[in-house]
Amino acid sequence: MNNEMENNILTFQDEDGNDVELEIIDAFEISDTQYVALVPVEEPAEDQEEEVFIMRIEEDENGDDILIQVTDEEELETAFETFKERMADQFDIID
């Protein structure tokens, strides 16, 4: 995962090697585990809905924070439910 942080914008590379900018819109903790919610900076096409990505914050061997994709379905569901509760007043969230 390649990323650079400028304010709340991170640049990742997708599976095709294209740069994709995501904005951190929330950060939260569940049972001593930290998460961030990110959305694409680029507006979705009119026929598409905006996606939200939930990633876990971990430390690498140097003590630096890194973002890890959440692959466990139960963990992802718990984190997404927490995000929805926190952001219900700011976003119309569709499951």
URLINGI-V189572 format. One record per pair of residues at least 6 apart in sequence whose C-alpha atoms are under 7 Angstrom apart, sorted by the first residue. I is the first residue (numbers start at 0). GAP is how many residues later the second one is. Records with the same first field share a line. If there is no record, write none. Layout:
I: GAP / GAP
This chain:
0: 11 / 12
1: 10 / 11
2: 7 / 8 / 9
3: 6 / 7
7: 15 / 16
8: 12 / 13 / 14 / 15
9: 11 / 12 / 13
10: 8 / 9 / 10 / 11
11: 7 / 8 / 9
12: 6 / 7
13: 6
20: 19 / 20
21: 16 / 17 / 18 / 19
22: 15 / 16 / 17 / 18
23: 12 / 13 / 14 / 15
24: 12 / 13
25: 10 / 11
26: 8 / 9 / 10
27: 6 / 7 / 8
28: 6
33: 22 / 23
34: 19 / 20 / 21 / 22
35: 18 / 19 / 20
36: 15 / 16 / 17 / 18
37: 14 / 15 / 16
38: 12 / 13 / 14
43: 6
53: 16 / 26
54: 12 / 13 / 14 / 15
55: 11 / 12 / 13 / 14
56: 8 / 9 / 10 / 11
57: 7 / 8 / 9 / 10
58: 6 / 7
59: 6
69: 6
83: 9
